[in-house]
Amino acid sequence: MAINVNTVYQTVLLILNKEQRGYMTPTEFNSVATQVQLEIFEKYFDDLNQQLRVPQADTDYADRQENIDEKLAIFKTFGDATYTTVGGLSYFVLPGLDAYGSFVEFYRLGNVLYNDEKVVQRLDRHEFYYANQSKLTKPSTINPAYLYENQKLFIKPTSIVDRIKVDYIRKPNNIVWAFNVGGLGQYQYVAENSVNFELHESEQSEVILKVLLYAGIVIRDPQIVQTAAAQVQADEVNKKS
């Protein structure tokens, strides 16, 4: 379940108005909210990397690795890569349309599969160039390999020209609090044209705090910045303790 964009915006406006701190326009909110979502989303990878280094609890719902992976699962998808040749250079293009029929923006690469069953080994440029020099390391259709550069997949052996599928993380969609302008110049929320936060619903409080942090910068109020920043930092410490 997504975090409702209207709930976040109205909460931010309520807090700003209650404290008589000014106003945040929908356009300002949309830009700030998109940035906040990206920051929280990107932090999932750092948090997961940190949790991989420490023992995890065996209790249900208390395993932090699984909890972070659950938040990332919202953005996990897969699709078929397309073989193409441009200027004599042949490679696979990453999917823009995933297996669920959604147009998505690619973010991070996961597993690369050949023929739905073989995991293709990832090599760096040096290893990829010299892989054919030894019979032991030479890629084959049984043990294929790939080089990933510039969002392109170069597969060995070159006889593979189809049946390449990739698992990947997509980028979150930009936040939109859509509106019409009423007869009195007021902003009227339009739900059907809006785009909610795609983050896990447990992130709602942090989203609001981070938006308030940026709101303090937008309306040039250092007290809001300091208060929101202190609360965000306290929440981060609590998550890691």
N, C-alpha and C positions, 0 to 999 in steps of 0.2 A: 504494500500500500504506500503510495507516494505521500509526500508532505504537501499539503494544499498551499498553493502560492498565495491565495487570498488570506488565509489564516495568518501566514507569516507577515504579510504586508500590513494587515489591519492591526496586528499585535505591535509591530514596530511603530506605526502611526499613533497607536494608543499610548505607548510609553513616551514617545517624543512629545505628544500633546499634554500628557499628564504632568510632565516635568517642564512644560512650556519651553521646549528646546528647539522649536522650529518645525519644518516640514520637509518631507522627502517626496519628490514627484515620482510618478510611475516610471518614467524613463530612467531616472536616477536609480530607482529601486531595481529595475530589470538588469541594469549593468552591474550593480553591486551584488545582487543575488546570484547572477551567473558566475561572478568571480568567487563568491563564497562557496558555491557548490563545487567548483573546480578545486579549490584549496582543500576542502574536506575530502573530496574524492581522491586527490593525489596523495593525501596523507595516509590513506588506507594502506598503500604499498609500503610506506616507511613503518607503519605500525605492525604490519604483518611480518616484515623482515625482523623487527625487534622481538616479536613474540616467538619467532622460530628459534631464538637463542635461549629461551628459558623453558623450564618444565611447565606443562599445562595441567590443570585440574581434571580429574576424571569425572567430576560431577556434571550431570546434564545441564546444559545452558550456561556453564561457567568456563568452558574452554574458550579462551580469547582468540586463539587461531581460528577456530570454527566460526566464532562470532564475526570476526573481520571478514572471513571468506564469505559468510552469508551476505554481508553488506556489498561485497564486490560481485556476488553472483547476479545482482540486478543488471550489471553491465556486461556479463559474459554472454558471448554468442559465437556462432560459427558460420562458415559459408564456403563456397567453392571458389578457388583461385582460377583465374583465366589466363591461358597461355597466349602469348603474343610475341611478335617479332617486329622490332622497330630499328631501322637503320642497320640491319644485320645482327642486332643484339636480341637474343631470345630470353624470355623470362616469364614468370607468372605475376599477374597483377592481383593485389589483394582485393577481396570482395567489398563492393560498396553496398551491395544488397545482401543481407544475411539470409540464413535458411528459413527464417520466420517471415520473410517478405518485407522487412523493414529496411529503409535506406538509413545507413548508420555511418558515423565518422570513426574511422579506425583510430585506436589509441595505443594498445600494446599487444604484441604478438605472443600467442601461447604455443600450443603444439601444432606441428605441421604433419598431416597424415597423407599417406599414399594408398590409394585403393581401399580406403576406409579401415585399414587394419595395420599398416606399418607406420610407426613413428619415424619421420625423417630426421636424421641427425643434423644438428646445427653446427656449422664450422665457421671459424673466422676466415678472413681473406687468405692468410698464409696457408692454413690447413686446406682450404678449398682448392687453391691452386696446385698444391703438391699431393693431393689425395690420390691421383692416378699413378703416382710414381711407384707405389708398392702394391703388390697383389693382396696384401693383408688389409690395406686401407682403401683400396679402390672401391668407390661406390657402385652399387648394382641395384637392380630392381628389388632385390631381397633386402639390401641394406643401403638405401638411398641417402643422400646428404644434400644440404642446401646452404647457400650463402644469402644472408638477408642484409640488403643495403638499399637506401633511398626508397623504402617501402616497396621493394621488389624482391621476389624470390628467384634465385638462380639454382636450378636443380641439377644434380648429377645422379645417375647417368643422363645424358641429353636425350636419350630415347623416351624419357618420360615427358609427355606433352599434354597429359590430361589426368583426371582423377586425383587432383591435389586439393585437399580440404584443410582449412586452417581454423583453429580455435583462437579467439582473440577477445580483448577487452575493448569495448566501444567507448567513445567519449560521451559524457552526459550532454543532453540537449540544453540549449540556452533557455534560461528562465524567461517567461513572458507573463506579466500581469496585464492582460489586454483590457482595453477600456473604450468607452464612447464618452464624448463630452456632452453633458446635459444642458438644458436650457439656461441654467444659472452658471454655466462654466464649470460645473463639478465633474469629477471623474466617476464614471459608472462602470463597475466591473463587468466584463463579458467572459463568462466561464468557458464557453465553447471555443473561444479563440486563445485561451490562455494555456501556458505550459507549466505544469507543476514541477516542484523539485523531485528528482528521481532518487534521492538519497533515502536510506532506510529511515523509517519513521522515528526511530530512537534518536536521530540527529536533530530533531526539530528545535530543541532548546539551544543547541550550539549554533544552528543556522540563524536563529533570531539574535543571539548575542553577537555573532560576527557581523550581521547586517547592521546592528546598532553601532558596532565599532566603526564601520565604514561611514555610517550616517553621521557620526560625530565629526568625521573628517570633512564630509560633504558640507555640513552646516557650520563647520569651524567651531565646534564646541569641544574643547579639550577635556572637560569633565566627563562627557559621555565616552570619549575615547579611553580615558583612564579607567573608568568603572567597568566598561565592557571588556577591555583588555585584561584587567585583573580577574574577572570572572572566567573568561576563556582560559587563562593560564591555570586557574584553580581547577577547572574541569579537566584539563589535560593532565595535571599532576594526579588527580584522583583516578583517571583511567589507567595510569601506569603504576599506581601503587598497589 
